[in-house]
Amino acid sequence: MPVSGNLLLSADPPRFALSRGVFLRLLGFVYFVAFASLAPQLAGLVGSEGLLPAAGYLERAYDLWGRDAYVQLPTLLWLWPGDALLAMLCWLGIVLSVAAMAGAAPIAVFLSLWAVYLSLTVAGQDFLFFQWDLLLLETGVLAVLYAPRGWWPPIETRGPESAAARWMVWGLAFKLTFLSGVTKLLSNDQAWWSLTALRYHYETQPIPTWASWYAHNAPDWFGTVSVGMMFCIELAVPFVVFVPPRFRRVRTAGCALLCLLQALIAVTGNYGFFNLLTVTLYISLLDDAAIARVLPWLRAPAGYAQRGAPRPGARGMAMALPVTILAVLSALTFVREIRRPAPMPGWSDALLGAVAPLRSVNGYGLFRVMTTERPEIVMEGSADGAAWTEYAFPWKAGDLARAPGFVQPHMPRLDWQMWFAALDPQRQSHWLFALVDGVLENDPAALGLLEDNPFPDEPPAFVRLVLYRYRFTTPEEGEDGNWWNRELVGYLTEPIPRRP
């Protein structure tokens, strides 16, 4: 049968010049969101008066490791570990992101974006070690290999591209999605195996939305069907990556299903720029014809040809070594996640350990074990030790009557870390007590991370941390206007007095 007579086959050979241009510009936008979200939080989190000062962290690392600290913690902050360079790096990232969206010098710009974001993730410590921070670094490395040459190549650059680099981007999309599904099953968590996990997830995830309340209160069959559909998409649909590009309609349908899952996740939970970044990876699966149907105005100038472009085989030869190394390392991270908790061979651990400081070749597996309860830490202040007033956080659960809101693609990093702190307060105590100290002193850096200050005139005399168990109200309970119910679990601290 001729190609044109098969509904599943494209009538023309697939190309990925326009697709590459769209992917890189979308990635530039993700970088812009990441840096812009971080800018107002950075001083309060890791500035000199922040919860985990970056300068002190690097100083302690150098005392421990000596010159090896430069290798273990690769960051430009070593040049000048102060607030000024932190701010400069963040704003430099914003400027570079705009350049990436405009398509300027893509190789140099994406390499710079990767280096700047790596520097900030190292300095950010606990607050910049989320899976989407690592995913952005890994995607950024591949963007350097995938990007076209030139100072200002049009969005549909006709110059030679690296098919190997494109396959690395597709491979990352596959690794992220398939591992997200299979690690849930390999964890042997019964909530996933019984298809009941979403009965807990909407309520217990770090920062729900108001739509989460409705999803949580839907009939049980809705949650069961949703888990089943999620597993179908995460375990089966990623294999569309390996469908030959000439089967355009199959790949487009697969991309649509993957993007639909991300849209549903974004509606029912706040995950910063994760969904946007993941969709950007999925869009790279579409060829130029599929992109042009949706965005017909995106075309290179008439008669454009990349001057001085190397022969198609020259760049491929130059790419062979870095692509091969990254492919091997990425495959090892994939196997490591599948084998957990079984150990990897020693040589594998050595290879992955050597590149671990760069945080750019990673394994993934979100919510592999479902959290079935929602502990919450409430911080209270008092002027006399008798009457206590709660400190409100901008986005995490607190006020029972406040509806959960939509904050993405902004990433409120302290609110997210408070969720982890409630699960294991002792492990997070190093910055929890720094937050308490800041509140006791009415420190602007610490208070800037909170929604308001109930003690604007004079700092509280005492602060304490209280642990509650939160749950969504039922529709009947919600008639009084509350979105949450809570019960006291206990006091994490005695009243902590302000220093004289």
C-alpha angles and dihedrals in degrees: 000000000000116000092244090058095059114085091206095053127074116237093222131047111270118249129188105198096106090036090056092049093051092046093051094047092048089050088052088055091051089053089050091053092047094051095040090050092049098046099079092042102045099085093048093047105041107357122117090274094034132111095265107019109213094212093057091046093055092044092054091046091054091049089053102040106018113206090350087074088076088061098041094047107033106190137137087229088085087076093060115352098201141111093262094061092044090056093042092053092050093050091043087056090053092051092047090049091056089050090051091051089051091050097241118161091332099190095051093039096051091045089053092046090053092049094048094047091046089052092053095044090054091048091043093063111179093003096060102038100094121130092251091055088056091043091054090052092048092047090047092056091052091047089060090057094042098046121103124244124252139074096264112003115180118251091259098048112187095200122109118287133198110254088190091057090048090053089051090056090048090046091055090052089052095045094049095048101038093046090049088061105034096047089059089059096040090054087067089223105165093213089066096039092050091047090236099112095105090059084073105025101071089054101038103041116113101258115008125192126226087260087062089065091056093045091049092051094047118110116285092248089063091059093045093051090045092055091048092051091047092054091048091053097041096043104034110023096057088070087073083085088074095048108109111261092239087073088076098162093052092051092045091051091049091049090050092053092048091049090047090057091051091049091053091048090050092051093053101038144022112242103160113234094336097105092045092050093047092050088050089057091049093051089060086071091069119090126223095269092054092047092047092055089060098034105028094165093065106098137134116250114279112275093009115162126169106248118222093009115164122247112279091252097049097070091041090058091048090050095049098087101044093041092049092049093048092045092053093046093046091050090052092053088050092052091045092057091047093049098048127165090018110091123250122235115278094247090054092051089049093053095046091043091055092058097033094097089063091058089208104115110055148159121232137206119151118202094351087163115038119232107225100188133044115224114183130193114222118195115212132188131199136188095203108018091250108072115049130199125195124234111227122222118211098242116001121095113281122117106060093218097049113102115232106254141209112256104155139147082033111083113216096199101187091050089052093048091051087064091056090044091056090054093050112008095174093056091052096041094106091073098024091066090044087057090050091050091051092050092048088056096041086238109187093217093057096038090050088068092056130074096243144339115247089192103052098152101045131006116255118267091223139021128190137180118229127192119218134175110230129197134171116262119245118244089261093049090045092064089087089061099258123130094188140041122199141186128200115254098177147285117291092196140017114243106295111216126221114254114255 
